Amino acid sequence: MTLINWRPKSVDLFRELDDAQSHLLGLTMFPGLEKGFLKGGWPALDVEEDKNNISVKADLPGLKQEEIEISVDEDGMLTIKGERKSEVESKDKNYHKVERAYGAFERSLRIGVPIDREKVKAAYKNGVLEVTLPKIEKTKPKQIKVDVN
């Protein structure tokens, strides 16, 4: 399987430097950090595996079910697409911090094991999308009897 196991968060020097700069001067040196582009992508994904299924959970708060597009190609590439619309900005308000990501997103993940594309299921509840990808049972190798002469 080509999935990478989860590891505890390591120290991110760019984020710490950017946070210190932002705190001291109110400026950011790396604007992509706030949007999540440099920290692994948006939306955040959890990937789990058991003997029958691969399960992918994605945090998509604020989206409607019809704004989410899911596809699995014949090579086992799962793609989740959508767009979170920006709230209307008011000229009368001063924004002190904007951390929530807006705009179009696309996350793709190669599953790495044979899956039954016809039985893939997706559920969306409380802002969390869960995609269940059933594995295909591997066929047993054919036993060939060897005759000894």
C-alpha contacts under 8 A as a table, 3 or more apart, distances in Angstrom:
res1	aa1	res2	aa2	distance
1	M	111	I	7.36
1	M	112	G	4.88
1	M	113	V	5.94
2	T	110	R	7.37
2	T	111	I	6.91
2	T	112	G	5.15
3	L	110	R	7.64
3	L	111	I	6.83
3	L	112	G	7.05
12	D	15	R	5.38
12	D	16	E	6.30
13	L	16	E	5.06
13	L	17	L	6.00
14	F	17	L	5.17
14	F	18	D	6.01
14	F	30	F	7.98
15	R	18	D	5.04
15	R	19	D	5.94
15	R	33	L	6.89
16	E	19	D	5.07
16	E	20	A	6.16
17	L	20	A	5.20
17	L	21	Q	6.14
18	D	21	Q	5.06
18	D	22	S	5.96
18	D	28	T	5.87
18	D	29	M	5.81
18	D	30	F	6.43
19	D	22	S	5.07
19	D	23	H	5.98
19	D	28	T	7.60
20	A	23	H	5.05
20	A	24	L	6.11
21	Q	24	L	5.28
21	Q	25	L	5.84
21	Q	26	G	7.05
21	Q	27	L	6.39
21	Q	28	T	6.32
21	Q	29	M	7.18
22	S	25	L	5.48
22	S	26	G	4.43
22	S	27	L	4.61
22	S	28	T	5.05
22	S	29	M	7.80
23	H	26	G	5.63
23	H	27	L	7.76
28	T	31	P	5.87
30	F	33	L	5.85
30	F	34	E	7.92
31	P	34	E	5.83
31	P	35	K	7.23
32	G	35	K	5.26
32	G	36	G	6.23
32	G	37	F	5.29
32	G	38	L	6.02
33	L	36	G	5.09
33	L	37	F	6.07
33	L	38	L	5.49
33	L	39	K	6.58
34	E	37	F	7.80
34	E	99	E	5.73
34	E	101	A	7.97
35	K	99	E	6.58
35	K	100	R	6.99
35	K	101	A	5.23
36	G	39	K	5.24
36	G	40	G	6.79
36	G	41	G	5.63
36	G	42	W	6.14
36	G	101	A	7.38
37	F	40	G	6.44
37	F	41	G	5.14
37	F	42	W	7.04
38	L	41	G	6.87
40	G	44	A	7.79
41	G	44	A	6.62
41	G	107	R	7.61
42	W	101	A	7.78
42	W	105	F	6.90
42	W	107	R	7.45
43	P	58	A	6.14
43	P	59	D	5.83
43	P	60	L	6.50
43	P	105	F	7.60
43	P	107	R	7.42
44	A	58	A	5.75
44	A	59	D	5.86
45	L	56	V	6.70
45	L	57	K	5.57
45	L	58	A	4.64
45	L	59	D	6.90
46	D	56	V	5.68
46	D	57	K	5.10
46	D	58	A	6.60
47	V	54	I	7.14
47	V	55	S	5.69
47	V	56	V	4.55
47	V	57	K	6.50
48	E	54	I	5.80
48	E	55	S	5.07
48	E	56	V	6.47
49	E	52	N	7.82
49	E	53	N	5.90
49	E	54	I	4.51
49	E	55	S	6.19
50	D	53	N	5.53
50	D	54	I	6.60
52	N	134	P	5.94
52	N	135	K	5.55
53	N	132	T	6.53
53	N	133	L	5.48
53	N	134	P	4.34
53	N	135	K	5.34
54	I	111	I	7.95
54	I	132	T	5.98
54	I	133	L	5.06
54	I	134	P	6.39
54	I	135	K	7.16
55	S	130	E	6.86
55	S	131	V	5.74
55	S	132	T	4.65
55	S	133	L	6.20
56	V	129	L	7.99
56	V	130	E	5.65
56	V	131	V	5.15
56	V	132	T	6.58
57	K	128	V	6.62
57	K	129	L	5.50
57	K	130	E	4.42
57	K	131	V	6.42
58	A	128	V	5.68
58	A	129	L	5.10
58	A	130	E	6.54
59	D	127	G	6.12
59	D	128	V	4.76
59	D	129	L	6.46
60	L	63	L	6.07
60	L	127	G	5.02
60	L	128	V	5.64
60	L	129	L	6.75
61	P	126	N	7.36
61	P	127	G	4.09
61	P	128	V	6.86
62	G	84	R	7.32
62	G	127	G	6.51
63	L	67	E	6.30
63	L	68	I	7.49
63	L	83	E	7.84
63	L	84	R	6.35
63	L	127	G	7.05
64	K	67	E	5.33
64	K	68	I	7.17
65	Q	68	I	5.71
65	Q	124	Y	6.81
66	E	69	E	7.65
67	E	82	G	5.67
67	E	83	E	6.76
68	I	80	I	7.16
68	I	81	K	5.92
68	I	82	G	4.81
68	I	83	E	7.68
69	E	80	I	5.80
69	E	81	K	5.04
69	E	82	G	6.11
70	I	78	L	7.33
70	I	79	T	5.72
70	I	80	I	4.71
70	I	81	K	6.45
71	S	77	M	7.99
71	S	78	L	5.82
71	S	79	T	5.28
71	S	80	I	6.76
72	V	76	G	6.07
72	V	77	M	5.42
72	V	78	L	4.52
72	V	79	T	6.37
72	V	117	R	6.88
73	D	76	G	5.53
73	D	77	M	5.43
73	D	78	L	6.89
74	E	77	M	7.42
74	E	117	R	7.95
75	D	110	R	7.94
76	G	110	R	5.80
76	G	111	I	5.44
76	G	112	G	6.55
76	G	113	V	7.36
76	G	114	P	7.01
76	G	115	I	7.01
77	M	108	S	6.54
77	M	109	L	5.61
77	M	110	R	4.33
77	M	111	I	6.07
78	L	108	S	5.49
78	L	109	L	5.19
78	L	110	R	6.19
78	L	111	I	6.96
79	T	106	E	6.85
79	T	107	R	5.66
79	T	108	S	4.27
79	T	109	L	6.50
80	I	106	E	5.65
80	I	107	R	5.33
80	I	108	S	6.44
81	K	104	A	7.54
81	K	105	F	5.67
81	K	106	E	4.39
81	K	107	R	6.61
82	G	104	A	5.75
82	G	105	F	5.58
82	G	106	E	6.72
83	E	102	Y	7.30
83	E	103	G	5.22
83	E	104	A	3.97
83	E	105	F	5.90
84	R	101	A	7.81
84	R	102	Y	5.11
84	R	103	G	5.14
84	R	104	A	6.39
85	K	102	Y	5.99
85	K	103	G	5.94
86	S	102	Y	5.56
86	S	103	G	6.96
89	E	93	K	7.97
90	S	93	K	5.61
91	K	94	N	7.77
95	Y	98	V	7.03
111	I	114	P	7.99
113	V	135	K	7.10
114	P	135	K	5.93
114	P	136	I	5.64
115	I	133	L	6.32
115	I	134	P	5.59
115	I	135	K	4.26
115	I	136	I	5.06
116	D	119	K	5.63
116	D	120	V	6.80
116	D	133	L	7.09
116	D	134	P	5.71
116	D	135	K	5.97
116	D	136	I	5.58
117	R	120	V	5.45
117	R	133	L	7.40
117	R	134	P	7.87
119	K	133	L	7.24
119	K	134	P	6.60
120	V	131	V	7.20
120	V	132	T	5.76
120	V	133	L	4.86
120	V	134	P	6.38
121	K	131	V	5.74
121	K	132	T	5.20
121	K	133	L	6.80
122	A	129	L	7.01
122	A	130	E	5.58
122	A	131	V	4.33
122	A	132	T	6.22
123	A	129	L	5.79
123	A	130	E	5.28
123	A	131	V	6.57
124	Y	127	G	6.66
124	Y	128	V	5.64
124	Y	129	L	4.40
124	Y	130	E	6.32
125	K	128	V	5.46
125	K	129	L	6.63
